[in-house]
């Protein structure tokens, strides 16, 4: 594992799935409080987290708002929280404040929301609560925009996952079922600057059956 030149000095660049799985398993086992995994799309970052952590998790994906995450965090107090596809969340002032609270290094964190009080009251949710939830962030991009983002980075383990095309191909061998497509892709790996696990499924879906006769 080598340190990334474009990320903070404590960030690590990983190039193999075995390296990634070491961190993901450590998070699932409760050894890591805050794990941040970023890298190109389609390389199986979310899949690796799901396989390691199982079903006992609060999984929040898509375009979740900071307020929505606060509600989920309260409802799933003391459960692991995975924020998937959060590329824009850390650029939001309220979002980064919430992430900093959830990513505190103490085992018990205090999380608060001082706006939208009527909405909280309607939902029966307090403006402040404590939780032992650990947090994993998964996304495609990361930028140290300001001191608040830097403070979040300092709370956890920041990983840049960039597997090479051959490494992605080896990972696909663990689950992809069509040998002909798999072999065809293997012969063209040298043409791929950025490979994706989704390529295999897309190729299988695009297959046109040959009519008899």
One Martini backbone bead per residue (centre of mass of N, CA, C, O) as a GRO file, in nm:
protein
  213
    1UNK     BB    1   0.095   0.036   0.024
    2UNK     BB    2   0.038   0.370  -0.085
    3UNK     BB    3   0.069   0.697  -0.075
    4UNK     BB    4  -0.103   0.958  -0.157
    5UNK     BB    5  -0.047   1.265  -0.345
    6UNK     BB    6  -0.367   1.395  -0.340
    7UNK     BB    7  -0.383   1.343  -0.041
    8UNK     BB    8  -0.354   1.315   0.255
    9UNK     BB    9  -0.092   1.181   0.433
   10UNK     BB   10  -0.295   0.951   0.568
   11UNK     BB   11  -0.363   0.850   0.306
   12UNK     BB   12  -0.464   0.563   0.105
   13UNK     BB   13  -0.355   0.353  -0.159
   14UNK     BB   14  -0.542   0.105  -0.323
   15UNK     BB   15  -0.504  -0.204  -0.553
   16UNK     BB   16  -0.650  -0.428  -0.377
   17UNK     BB   17  -0.893  -0.637  -0.243
   18UNK     BB   18  -0.742  -0.736   0.007
   19UNK     BB   19  -0.693  -0.456   0.128
   20UNK     BB   20  -0.984  -0.363   0.144
   21UNK     BB   21  -1.092  -0.605   0.320
   22UNK     BB   22  -0.936  -0.540   0.575
   23UNK     BB   23  -1.090  -0.275   0.640
   24UNK     BB   24  -1.382  -0.378   0.623
   25UNK     BB   25  -1.353  -0.595   0.846
   26UNK     BB   26  -1.269  -0.399   1.069
   27UNK     BB   27  -1.534  -0.244   1.067
   28UNK     BB   28  -1.729  -0.485   1.114
   29UNK     BB   29  -1.572  -0.557   1.398
   30UNK     BB   30  -1.519  -0.256   1.543
   31UNK     BB   31  -1.218  -0.115   1.491
   32UNK     BB   32  -1.362   0.113   1.323
   33UNK     BB   33  -1.514   0.431   1.327
   34UNK     BB   34  -1.389   0.561   1.047
   35UNK     BB   35  -1.470   0.508   0.697
   36UNK     BB   36  -1.309   0.608   0.381
   37UNK     BB   37  -1.426   0.534   0.043
   38UNK     BB   38  -1.251   0.597  -0.262
   39UNK     BB   39  -1.339   0.587  -0.622
   40UNK     BB   40  -1.412   0.446  -0.888
   41UNK     BB   41  -1.653   0.326  -1.064
   42UNK     BB   42  -1.728  -0.026  -1.058
   43UNK     BB   43  -1.521  -0.177  -0.819
   44UNK     BB   44  -1.680  -0.271  -0.539
   45UNK     BB   45  -1.713  -0.109  -0.273
   46UNK     BB   46  -2.004  -0.171  -0.172
   47UNK     BB   47  -1.990  -0.478  -0.190
   48UNK     BB   48  -1.770  -0.516   0.025
   49UNK     BB   49  -1.932  -0.398   0.259
   50UNK     BB   50  -2.182  -0.580   0.249
   51UNK     BB   51  -2.036  -0.856   0.287
   52UNK     BB   52  -1.908  -0.783   0.570
   53UNK     BB   53  -2.170  -0.658   0.740
   54UNK     BB   54  -2.445  -0.710   0.634
   55UNK     BB   55  -2.774  -0.638   0.782
   56UNK     BB   56  -2.658  -0.478   1.042
   57UNK     BB   57  -2.756  -0.184   0.894
   58UNK     BB   58  -2.735   0.158   0.795
   59UNK     BB   59  -2.839   0.230   0.468
   60UNK     BB   60  -2.727   0.520   0.280
   61UNK     BB   61  -2.842   0.653  -0.030
   62UNK     BB   62  -2.787   0.883  -0.258
   63UNK     BB   63  -2.990   1.189  -0.196
   64UNK     BB   64  -2.926   1.248   0.090
   65UNK     BB   65  -2.987   1.443   0.352
   66UNK     BB   66  -2.886   1.564   0.643
   67UNK     BB   67  -3.164   1.537   0.780
   68UNK     BB   68  -3.217   1.244   0.697
   69UNK     BB   69  -2.967   1.130   0.843
   70UNK     BB   70  -3.048   1.212   1.125
   71UNK     BB   71  -3.298   1.036   1.139
   72UNK     BB   72  -3.155   0.765   1.090
   73UNK     BB   73  -2.949   0.784   1.323
   74UNK     BB   74  -3.166   0.772   1.541
   75UNK     BB   75  -3.318   0.505   1.454
   76UNK     BB   76  -2.996   0.371   1.441
   77UNK     BB   77  -2.885   0.344   1.706
   78UNK     BB   78  -2.581   0.159   1.737
   79UNK     BB   79  -2.547   0.132   1.437
   80UNK     BB   80  -2.420   0.093   1.155
   81UNK     BB   81  -2.310   0.337   0.905
   82UNK     BB   82  -2.386   0.379   0.553
   83UNK     BB   83  -2.258   0.609   0.308
   84UNK     BB   84  -2.370   0.612  -0.019
   85UNK     BB   85  -2.296   0.831  -0.240
   86UNK     BB   86  -2.137   1.121  -0.094
   87UNK     BB   87  -1.993   1.345  -0.273
   88UNK     BB   88  -2.174   1.612  -0.165
   89UNK     BB   89  -2.196   1.617   0.148
   90UNK     BB   90  -1.911   1.753   0.229
   91UNK     BB   91  -2.008   2.038   0.086
   92UNK     BB   92  -2.204   2.060   0.319
   93UNK     BB   93  -2.235   2.225   0.606
   94UNK     BB   94  -2.432   2.028   0.753
   95UNK     BB   95  -2.300   1.766   0.663
   96UNK     BB   96  -2.015   1.802   0.793
   97UNK     BB   97  -2.118   1.837   1.080
   98UNK     BB   98  -2.248   1.559   1.102
   99UNK     BB   99  -1.997   1.388   1.034
  100UNK     BB  100  -1.825   1.485   1.271
  101UNK     BB  101  -2.009   1.374   1.491
  102UNK     BB  102  -2.016   1.071   1.391
  103UNK     BB  103  -1.675   1.076   1.380
  104UNK     BB  104  -1.604   1.052   1.649
  105UNK     BB  105  -1.365   0.897   1.860
  106UNK     BB  106  -1.567   0.833   2.042
  107UNK     BB  107  -1.786   0.585   2.130
  108UNK     BB  108  -1.965   0.829   2.228
  109UNK     BB  109  -2.191   1.033   2.055
  110UNK     BB  110  -2.289   1.371   1.983
  111UNK     BB  111  -2.598   1.462   1.827
  112UNK     BB  112  -2.714   1.752   1.639
  113UNK     BB  113  -3.021   1.967   1.575
  114UNK     BB  114  -3.105   2.326   1.541
  115UNK     BB  115  -3.310   2.275   1.320
  116UNK     BB  116  -3.625   2.192   1.239
  117UNK     BB  117  -3.803   2.152   1.501
  118UNK     BB  118  -4.095   2.084   1.405
  119UNK     BB  119  -4.015   1.825   1.249
  120UNK     BB  120  -3.901   1.674   1.491
  121UNK     BB  121  -4.154   1.680   1.666
  122UNK     BB  122  -4.335   1.526   1.467
  123UNK     BB  123  -4.127   1.267   1.480
  124UNK     BB  124  -4.008   1.234   1.777
  125UNK     BB  125  -3.727   1.400   1.767
  126UNK     BB  126  -3.451   1.507   1.891
  127UNK     BB  127  -3.192   1.760   1.894
  128UNK     BB  128  -3.048   1.532   2.078
  129UNK     BB  129  -2.800   1.262   2.077
  130UNK     BB  130  -2.680   0.936   2.138
  131UNK     BB  131  -2.407   0.727   1.998
  132UNK     BB  132  -2.225   0.418   1.863
  133UNK     BB  133  -2.191   0.467   1.580
  134UNK     BB  134  -2.052   0.366   1.292
  135UNK     BB  135  -1.869   0.498   0.994
  136UNK     BB  136  -1.926   0.478   0.633
  137UNK     BB  137  -1.776   0.600   0.337
  138UNK     BB  138  -1.900   0.607  -0.009
  139UNK     BB  139  -1.720   0.697  -0.316
  140UNK     BB  140  -1.573   0.882  -0.605
  141UNK     BB  141  -1.511   1.152  -0.437
  142UNK     BB  142  -1.248   1.385  -0.302
  143UNK     BB  143  -1.229   1.695  -0.106
  144UNK     BB  144  -1.037   1.950   0.049
  145UNK     BB  145  -1.216   2.235   0.106
  146UNK     BB  146  -1.169   2.251   0.428
  147UNK     BB  147  -1.128   2.240   0.767
  148UNK     BB  148  -1.372   2.052   0.816
  149UNK     BB  149  -1.280   1.825   0.628
  150UNK     BB  150  -1.006   1.782   0.764
  151UNK     BB  151  -1.130   1.699   1.038
  152UNK     BB  152  -1.263   1.443   0.931
  153UNK     BB  153  -1.012   1.298   0.827
  154UNK     BB  154  -0.874   1.285   1.118
  155UNK     BB  155  -1.093   1.066   1.234
  156UNK     BB  156  -0.993   0.862   1.002
  157UNK     BB  157  -1.000   0.640   0.719
  158UNK     BB  158  -0.845   0.721   0.407
  159UNK     BB  159  -0.942   0.584   0.089
  160UNK     BB  160  -0.790   0.489  -0.228
  161UNK     BB  161  -0.948   0.297  -0.483
  162UNK     BB  162  -0.719   0.152  -0.751
  163UNK     BB  163  -0.769  -0.081  -0.957
  164UNK     BB  164  -0.658  -0.275  -1.184
  165UNK     BB  165  -0.776  -0.443  -1.449
  166UNK     BB  166  -0.673  -0.724  -1.352
  167UNK     BB  167  -0.799  -0.706  -1.068
  168UNK     BB  168  -1.091  -0.686  -1.165
  169UNK     BB  169  -1.092  -0.952  -1.321
  170UNK     BB  170  -1.036  -1.136  -1.077
  171UNK     BB  171  -1.293  -1.055  -0.926
  172UNK     BB  172  -1.498  -1.151  -1.145
  173UNK     BB  173  -1.421  -1.460  -1.121
  174UNK     BB  174  -1.599  -1.502  -0.850
  175UNK     BB  175  -1.904  -1.448  -1.025
  176UNK     BB  176  -1.886  -1.482  -1.318
  177UNK     BB  177  -2.065  -1.695  -1.573
  178UNK     BB  178  -1.935  -1.605  -1.859
  179UNK     BB  179  -1.672  -1.729  -2.030
  180UNK     BB  180  -1.669  -1.586  -2.304
  181UNK     BB  181  -1.676  -1.296  -2.199
  182UNK     BB  182  -1.439  -1.317  -2.008
  183UNK     BB  183  -1.225  -1.382  -2.230
  184UNK     BB  184  -1.265  -1.132  -2.401
  185UNK     BB  185  -1.185  -0.926  -2.185
  186UNK     BB  186  -0.902  -1.041  -2.131
  187UNK     BB  187  -0.803  -0.958  -2.433
  188UNK     BB  188  -0.872  -0.623  -2.350
  189UNK     BB  189  -0.724  -0.494  -2.101
  190UNK     BB  190  -0.504  -0.313  -2.251
  191UNK     BB  191  -0.748  -0.095  -2.336
  192UNK     BB  192  -0.796  -0.027  -2.024
  193UNK     BB  193  -0.785   0.238  -1.811
  194UNK     BB  194  -1.090   0.181  -1.691
  195UNK     BB  195  -1.232  -0.051  -1.504
  196UNK     BB  196  -1.539  -0.263  -1.472
  197UNK     BB  197  -1.775  -0.477  -1.337
  198UNK     BB  198  -2.014  -0.386  -1.527
  199UNK     BB  199  -1.913  -0.492  -1.802
  200UNK     BB  200  -2.014  -0.787  -1.777
  201UNK     BB  201  -2.320  -0.732  -1.758
  202UNK     BB  202  -2.348  -0.561  -2.012
  203UNK     BB  203  -2.250  -0.779  -2.211
  204UNK     BB  204  -2.467  -0.990  -2.142
  205UNK     BB  205  -2.718  -0.807  -2.211
  206UNK     BB  206  -2.607  -0.757  -2.524
  207UNK     BB  207  -2.667  -1.021  -2.617
  208UNK     BB  208  -2.730  -1.188  -2.933
  209UNK     BB  209  -2.905  -1.423  -3.048
  210UNK     BB  210  -2.860  -1.696  -3.257
  211UNK     BB  211  -3.013  -1.809  -3.519
  212UNK     BB  212  -3.129  -2.079  -3.653
  213UNK     BB  213  -3.026  -2.113  -3.983
   0.00000   0.00000   0.00000
